[in-house]
Amino acid sequence: MAVEIVDLCVNCWACVDVCPSDAISEGKPHMLVNAKKCTECEGDYADPQCASICPIESAILDASGLAINPPGSLTGIPPERLQHTMNEIQAR
């Protein structure tokens, strides 16, 4: 069981200091999770701390490959509405 940080990560380092198992380190082009150390914070916290602090939606996946912070979860804007709004802005 381990989370995975994907290419959407911007290497902001926010997750490194909050990881209770020291499983996150710098990588190229994004932060890396040591799967042998990562516990998804089970037993320590209700939610993975890296995802709780991550400012990028869909940058961290759970062990089943699902985004812990899916599109719209941090902004409160549903993805379909965001795309519509972005299209309107670009048309100006």
C-alpha positions in Angstrom: 0.0 0.0 0.0 1.5 3.3 -1.1 0.5 6.6 -2.7 2.0 7.6 -6.0 2.9 11.1 -7.1 2.5 11.7 -10.8 3.7 14.1 -13.5 1.2 16.8 -12.4 3.4 17.4 -9.3 5.2 20.8 -9.5 7.9 19.9 -6.8 6.6 22.4 -4.3 7.9 20.2 -1.5 4.8 20.8 0.7 4.3 17.0 1.1 7.9 16.2 2.2 7.7 17.7 5.7 4.2 16.3 6.5 5.0 12.7 5.6 5.1 10.8 9.0 7.1 7.9 7.4 9.6 10.0 5.5 8.6 8.3 2.3 8.8 11.3 0.0 11.9 12.6 -1.7 12.9 14.8 -4.6 12.8 13.2 -8.0 12.8 14.3 -11.6 10.5 15.6 -12.9 8.4 15.2 -9.7 8.5 14.1 -6.1 8.9 10.4 -5.5 7.3 8.1 -3.0 9.2 5.2 -1.5 6.6 2.4 -1.6 8.4 0.4 1.0 8.1 3.3 3.5 4.6 4.7 2.6 1.7 3.6 4.7 -0.8 6.1 3.3 -0.7 7.4 6.9 -2.9 4.5 8.0 -2.7 4.4 11.8 -1.3 7.9 12.0 -4.0 10.1 10.3 -7.4 9.7 8.8 -6.1 10.9 5.4 -2.8 10.8 3.6 -1.0 13.9 4.8 0.7 14.5 1.4 -2.7 14.7 -0.3 -4.1 16.9 2.5 -1.5 19.6 1.8 -1.0 19.1 -2.0 -2.1 22.2 -3.9 -2.4 20.3 -7.2 -5.6 18.3 -8.0 -4.9 14.7 -9.3 -1.2 14.9 -8.5 -1.4 12.1 -5.9 -3.0 8.7 -6.5 -4.0 6.2 -3.9 -2.9 2.5 -4.0 -5.7 1.7 -6.4 -4.7 4.4 -8.8 -7.4 6.9 -8.1 -6.7 10.6 -7.5 -7.0 11.4 -3.8 -7.8 15.1 -4.8 -9.7 14.6 -8.0 -10.5 17.5 -10.4 -12.8 20.0 -8.7 -12.1 18.8 -5.1 -9.7 21.7 -4.2 -11.3 24.5 -6.3 -14.9 23.5 -5.7 -15.5 24.0 -9.5 -16.8 20.9 -11.3 -14.5 20.0 -14.2 -17.2 20.4 -16.8 -17.9 23.9 -15.6 -14.2 24.8 -15.4 -13.7 23.7 -19.0 -16.7 25.8 -20.2 -15.4 28.8 -18.3 -11.9 28.3 -19.7 -13.3 28.1 -23.3 -15.2 31.4 -22.7 -12.1 33.1 -21.4 -10.0 31.9 -24.4 -12.7 33.1 -26.8 -12.3 36.7 -25.6 
